[in-house]
Amino acid sequence: MSDKSALFTDGAKGIGAMMTQGLIESGADVIIASRSLEACESYAADMNASGKGKCTPMSVDLSNLGIIE
């Protein structure tokens, strides 16, 4: 999956974290987004240390629909 990319909201915990881990281990590049940048940064660091793909953290508040456009 080295030529694939994915974006997960709330990808640093729960089901999103498991999906992120599986994709990273398969070589995909994954962006994880949450209101808590610190949680994303911590999880991304763990994933980047152990996986084949790249994990990028991002702070996003989806209650503000203007940032989606």
N, CA, C and O atoms as CSV, one atom per row, in Angstrom:
chain,resi,resn,atom,element,x,y,z
A,1,MET,N,N,0.819,-1.197,0.000
A,1,MET,CA,C,0.000,0.000,0.000
A,1,MET,C,C,0.860,1.257,0.000
A,1,MET,O,O,0.404,2.322,0.415
A,2,SER,N,N,2.061,1.143,-0.448
A,2,SER,CA,C,2.977,2.277,-0.365
A,2,SER,C,C,2.562,3.456,-1.230
A,2,SER,O,O,3.070,4.561,-1.041
A,3,ASP,N,N,1.667,3.253,-2.156
A,3,ASP,CA,C,1.219,4.365,-3.003
A,3,ASP,C,C,-0.151,4.884,-2.598
A,3,ASP,O,O,-0.795,5.598,-3.366
A,4,LYS,N,N,-0.603,4.532,-1.401
A,4,LYS,CA,C,-1.933,4.927,-0.928
A,4,LYS,C,C,-1.844,5.925,0.219
A,4,LYS,O,O,-0.871,5.937,0.973
A,5,SER,N,N,-2.871,6.762,0.341
A,5,SER,CA,C,-2.970,7.737,1.429
A,5,SER,C,C,-4.361,7.659,2.040
A,5,SER,O,O,-5.326,7.283,1.374
A,6,ALA,N,N,-4.454,8.022,3.326
A,6,ALA,CA,C,-5.744,8.016,4.011
A,6,ALA,C,C,-5.801,9.162,5.008
A,6,ALA,O,O,-4.771,9.637,5.486
A,7,LEU,N,N,-7.011,9.599,5.315
A,7,LEU,CA,C,-7.256,10.616,6.331
A,7,LEU,C,C,-8.271,10.053,7.315
A,7,LEU,O,O,-9.356,9.623,6.921
A,8,PHE,N,N,-7.915,10.057,8.597
A,8,PHE,CA,C,-8.834,9.611,9.636
A,8,PHE,C,C,-9.080,10.745,10.617
A,8,PHE,O,O,-8.139,11.331,11.152
A,9,THR,N,N,-10.347,11.048,10.848
A,9,THR,CA,C,-10.678,11.951,11.941
A,9,THR,C,C,-10.730,11.102,13.198
A,9,THR,O,O,-11.265,9.993,13.190
A,10,ASP,N,N,-10.178,11.622,14.259
A,10,ASP,CA,C,-10.056,10.900,15.520
A,10,ASP,C,C,-9.241,9.622,15.344
A,10,ASP,O,O,-9.551,8.588,15.935
A,11,GLY,N,N,-8.197,9.707,14.526
A,11,GLY,CA,C,-7.383,8.540,14.202
A,11,GLY,C,C,-6.352,8.171,15.240
A,11,GLY,O,O,-5.569,7.247,15.021
A,12,ALA,N,N,-6.326,8.864,16.370
A,12,ALA,CA,C,-5.326,8.574,17.398
A,12,ALA,C,C,-5.883,7.725,18.529
A,12,ALA,O,O,-5.180,7.450,19.501
A,13,LYS,N,N,-7.149,7.303,18.411
A,13,LYS,CA,C,-7.717,6.471,19.469
A,13,LYS,C,C,-8.799,5.563,18.913
A,13,LYS,O,O,-9.357,5.820,17.846
A,14,GLY,N,N,-9.087,4.502,19.646
A,14,GLY,CA,C,-10.175,3.602,19.296
A,14,GLY,C,C,-9.998,2.926,17.946
A,14,GLY,O,O,-8.895,2.542,17.556
A,15,ILE,N,N,-11.130,2.790,17.239
A,15,ILE,CA,C,-11.127,2.117,15.947
A,15,ILE,C,C,-10.257,2.861,14.935
A,15,ILE,O,O,-9.566,2.237,14.129
A,16,GLY,N,N,-10.290,4.190,14.976
A,16,GLY,CA,C,-9.452,4.977,14.064
A,16,GLY,C,C,-7.977,4.685,14.252
A,16,GLY,O,O,-7.229,4.622,13.277
A,17,ALA,N,N,-7.547,4.506,15.496
A,17,ALA,CA,C,-6.141,4.196,15.779
A,17,ALA,C,C,-5.777,2.821,15.237
A,17,ALA,O,O,-4.690,2.634,14.692
A,18,MET,N,N,-6.680,1.860,15.385
A,18,MET,CA,C,-6.409,0.515,14.858
A,18,MET,C,C,-6.322,0.526,13.333
A,18,MET,O,O,-5.474,-0.147,12.748
A,19,MET,N,N,-7.199,1.292,12.699
A,19,MET,CA,C,-7.164,1.392,11.240
A,19,MET,C,C,-5.894,2.111,10.788
A,19,MET,O,O,-5.259,1.712,9.811
A,20,THR,N,N,-5.531,3.173,11.507
A,20,THR,CA,C,-4.297,3.891,11.203
A,20,THR,C,C,-3.102,2.958,11.299
A,20,THR,O,O,-2.259,2.925,10.404
A,21,GLN,N,N,-3.031,2.198,12.388
A,21,GLN,CA,C,-1.909,1.281,12.591
A,21,GLN,C,C,-1.809,0.261,11.456
A,21,GLN,O,O,-0.721,0.012,10.935
A,22,GLY,N,N,-2.934,-0.322,11.077
A,22,GLY,CA,C,-2.920,-1.309,10.001
A,22,GLY,C,C,-2.424,-0.731,8.690
A,22,GLY,O,O,-1.650,-1.371,7.979
A,23,LEU,N,N,-2.866,0.476,8.366
A,23,LEU,CA,C,-2.426,1.108,7.120
A,23,LEU,C,C,-0.952,1.496,7.168
A,23,LEU,O,O,-0.232,1.321,6.185
A,24,ILE,N,N,-0.501,2.022,8.306
A,24,ILE,CA,C,0.916,2.396,8.454
A,24,ILE,C,C,1.796,1.163,8.304
A,24,ILE,O,O,2.819,1.204,7.622
A,25,GLU,N,N,1.395,0.061,8.945
A,25,GLU,CA,C,2.172,-1.175,8.858
A,25,GLU,C,C,2.195,-1.726,7.439
A,25,GLU,O,O,3.111,-2.464,7.076
A,26,SER,N,N,1.197,-1.375,6.635
A,26,SER,CA,C,1.139,-1.813,5.244
A,26,SER,C,C,1.866,-0.854,4.312
A,26,SER,O,O,1.961,-1.114,3.113
A,27,GLY,N,N,2.379,0.247,4.845
A,27,GLY,CA,C,3.164,1.183,4.047
A,27,GLY,C,C,2.422,2.406,3.548
A,27,GLY,O,O,2.987,3.189,2.785
A,28,ALA,N,N,1.177,2.597,3.953
A,28,ALA,CA,C,0.415,3.765,3.495
A,28,ALA,C,C,0.808,5.018,4.283
A,28,ALA,O,O,1.332,4.929,5.393
A,29,ASP,N,N,0.549,6.165,3.698
A,29,ASP,CA,C,0.703,7.449,4.386
A,29,ASP,C,C,-0.663,7.828,4.946
A,29,ASP,O,O,-1.663,7.812,4.228
A,30,VAL,N,N,-0.700,8.172,6.243
A,30,VAL,CA,C,-1.962,8.451,6.913
A,30,VAL,C,C,-1.893,9.796,7.624
A,30,VAL,O,O,-0.914,10.092,8.309
A,31,ILE,N,N,-2.926,10.603,7.462
A,31,ILE,CA,C,-3.094,11.836,8.222
A,31,ILE,C,C,-4.140,11.542,9.292
A,31,ILE,O,O,-5.239,11.077,8.989
A,32,ILE,N,N,-3.788,11.816,10.540
A,32,ILE,CA,C,-4.761,11.657,11.618
A,32,ILE,C,C,-5.115,13.050,12.124
A,32,ILE,O,O,-4.240,13.879,12.373
A,33,ALA,N,N,-6.402,13.286,12.269
A,33,ALA,CA,C,-6.892,14.609,12.641
A,33,ALA,C,C,-7.794,14.519,13.864
A,33,ALA,O,O,-8.593,13.593,14.002
A,34,SER,N,N,-7.648,15.499,14.744
A,34,SER,CA,C,-8.456,15.569,15.958
A,34,SER,C,C,-8.385,16.986,16.499
A,34,SER,O,O,-7.529,17.774,16.097
A,35,ARG,N,N,-9.300,17.306,17.420
A,35,ARG,CA,C,-9.192,18.600,18.104
A,35,ARG,C,C,-7.977,18.627,18.999
A,35,ARG,O,O,-7.435,19.698,19.271
A,36,SER,N,N,-7.533,17.460,19.467
A,36,SER,CA,C,-6.378,17.364,20.352
A,36,SER,C,C,-5.119,17.085,19.533
A,36,SER,O,O,-4.813,15.932,19.228
A,37,LEU,N,N,-4.397,18.133,19.183
A,37,LEU,CA,C,-3.172,17.969,18.412
A,37,LEU,C,C,-2.142,17.161,19.194
A,37,LEU,O,O,-1.396,16.373,18.612
A,38,GLU,N,N,-2.098,17.356,20.512
A,38,GLU,CA,C,-1.117,16.639,21.328
A,38,GLU,C,C,-1.310,15.129,21.229
A,38,GLU,O,O,-0.333,14.391,21.106
A,39,ALA,N,N,-2.550,14.665,21.281
A,39,ALA,CA,C,-2.827,13.231,21.164
A,39,ALA,C,C,-2.407,12.717,19.790
A,39,ALA,O,O,-1.829,11.636,19.676
A,40,CYS,N,N,-2.697,13.489,18.756
A,40,CYS,CA,C,-2.314,13.093,17.395
A,40,CYS,C,C,-0.797,13.047,17.243
A,40,CYS,O,O,-0.260,12.119,16.640
A,41,GLU,N,N,-0.111,14.040,17.784
A,41,GLU,CA,C,1.347,14.080,17.677
A,41,GLU,C,C,1.980,12.885,18.375
A,41,GLU,O,O,2.917,12.280,17.855
A,42,SER,N,N,1.470,12.547,19.548
A,42,SER,CA,C,2.016,11.420,20.297
A,42,SER,C,C,1.805,10.107,19.545
A,42,SER,O,O,2.728,9.302,19.419
A,43,TYR,N,N,0.601,9.897,19.053
A,43,TYR,CA,C,0.306,8.657,18.332
A,43,TYR,C,C,1.076,8.594,17.016
A,43,TYR,O,O,1.575,7.534,16.637
A,44,ALA,N,N,1.171,9.715,16.326
A,44,ALA,CA,C,1.919,9.753,15.066
A,44,ALA,C,C,3.390,9.411,15.299
A,44,ALA,O,O,3.993,8.701,14.493
A,45,ALA,N,N,3.969,9.904,16.380
A,45,ALA,CA,C,5.362,9.587,16.690
A,45,ALA,C,C,5.543,8.087,16.902
A,45,ALA,O,O,6.513,7.500,16.422
A,46,ASP,N,N,4.610,7.470,17.622
A,46,ASP,CA,C,4.670,6.020,17.828
A,46,ASP,C,C,4.556,5.270,16.500
A,46,ASP,O,O,5.302,4.323,16.251
A,47,MET,N,N,3.636,5.691,15.664
A,47,MET,CA,C,3.421,5.016,14.381
A,47,MET,C,C,4.618,5.199,13.448
A,47,MET,O,O,5.004,4.264,12.746
A,48,ASN,N,N,5.203,6.389,13.438
A,48,ASN,CA,C,6.350,6.641,12.570
A,48,ASN,C,C,7.571,5.852,13.010
A,48,ASN,O,O,8.420,5.512,12.185
A,49,ALA,N,N,7.671,5.556,14.304
A,49,ALA,CA,C,8.809,4.789,14.812
A,49,ALA,C,C,8.687,3.304,14.496
A,49,ALA,O,O,9.690,2.592,14.450
A,50,SER,N,N,7.454,2.834,14.279
A,50,SER,CA,C,7.277,1.397,14.154
A,50,SER,C,C,6.762,0.915,12.801
A,50,SER,O,O,6.790,-0.284,12.524
A,51,GLY,N,N,6.299,1.815,11.971
A,51,GLY,CA,C,5.660,1.383,10.733
A,51,GLY,C,C,6.476,1.660,9.484
A,51,GLY,O,O,7.537,2.282,9.539
A,52,LYS,N,N,5.962,1.189,8.360
A,52,LYS,CA,C,6.593,1.405,7.070
A,52,LYS,C,C,6.113,2.694,6.422
A,52,LYS,O,O,6.845,3.324,5.660
A,53,GLY,N,N,4.879,3.082,6.728
A,53,GLY,CA,C,4.293,4.289,6.150
A,53,GLY,C,C,4.615,5.509,6.992
A,53,GLY,O,O,5.410,5.448,7.930
A,54,LYS,N,N,3.983,6.612,6.639
A,54,LYS,CA,C,4.198,7.875,7.347
A,54,LYS,C,C,2.877,8.326,7.957
A,54,LYS,O,O,1.833,8.277,7.307
A,55,CYS,N,N,2.934,8.767,9.214
A,55,CYS,CA,C,1.751,9.257,9.915
A,55,CYS,C,C,1.945,10.740,10.218
A,55,CYS,O,O,2.939,11.130,10.831
A,56,THR,N,N,0.999,11.556,9.790
A,56,THR,CA,C,1.078,13.000,9.975
A,56,THR,C,C,-0.076,13.467,10.857
A,56,THR,O,O,-1.236,13.209,10.535
A,57,PRO,N,N,0.224,14.157,11.975
A,57,PRO,CA,C,-0.840,14.660,12.844
A,57,PRO,C,C,-1.372,16.000,12.345
A,57,PRO,O,O,-0.658,16.766,11.699
A,58,MET,N,N,-2.651,16.269,12.657
A,58,MET,CA,C,-3.275,17.513,12.222
A,58,MET,C,C,-4.365,17.897,13.214
A,58,MET,O,O,-5.125,17.042,13.668
A,59,SER,N,N,-4.439,19.150,13.542
A,59,SER,CA,C,-5.487,19.636,14.443
A,59,SER,C,C,-6.672,20.128,13.616
A,59,SER,O,O,-6.528,21.012,12.772
A,60,VAL,N,N,-7.862,19.536,13.873
A,60,VAL,CA,C,-9.065,19.901,13.128
A,60,VAL,C,C,-10.257,19.893,14.078
A,60,VAL,O,O,-10.435,18.962,14.863
A,61,ASP,N,N,-11.054,20.926,13.997
A,61,ASP,CA,C,-12.301,20.991,14.766
A,61,ASP,C,C,-13.453,20.967,13.764
A,61,ASP,O,O,-13.771,21.985,13.149
A,62,LEU,N,N,-14.071,19.804,13.604
A,62,LEU,CA,C,-15.112,19.646,12.602
A,62,LEU,C,C,-16.423,20.314,12.954
A,62,LEU,O,O,-17.357,20.307,12.153
A,63,SER,N,N,-16.506,20.899,14.160
A,63,SER,CA,C,-17.703,21.672,14.485
A,63,SER,C,C,-17.694,23.004,13.745
A,63,SER,O,O,-18.722,23.679,13.685
A,64,ASN,N,N,-16.557,23.392,13.184
A,64,ASN,CA,C,-16.427,24.588,12.366
A,64,ASN,C,C,-16.392,24.165,10.905
A,64,ASN,O,O,-15.321,23.880,10.369
A,65,LEU,N,N,-17.541,24.121,10.260
A,65,LEU,CA,C,-17.625,23.620,8.899
A,65,LEU,C,C,-16.856,24.470,7.893
A,65,LEU,O,O,-16.550,23.998,6.798
A,66,GLY,N,N,-16.544,25.696,8.241
A,66,GLY,CA,C,-15.794,26.568,7.336
A,66,GLY,C,C,-14.395,26.076,7.057
A,66,GLY,O,O,-13.835,26.398,6.009
A,67,ILE,N,N,-13.813,25.310,7.951
A,67,ILE,CA,C,-12.449,24.815,7.710
A,67,ILE,C,C,-12.417,23.652,6.740
A,67,ILE,O,O,-11.358,23.308,6.215
A,68,ILE,N,N,-13.567,23.042,6.496
A,68,ILE,CA,C,-13.617,21.884,5.606
A,68,ILE,C,C,-13.543,22.320,4.152
A,68,ILE,O,O,-12.999,21.596,3.318
A,69,GLU,N,N,-14.068,23.459,3.845
A,69,GLU,CA,C,-14.126,23.930,2.450
A,69,GLU,C,C,-12.809,24.312,1.896
A,69,GLU,O,O,-12.722,24.723,0.738
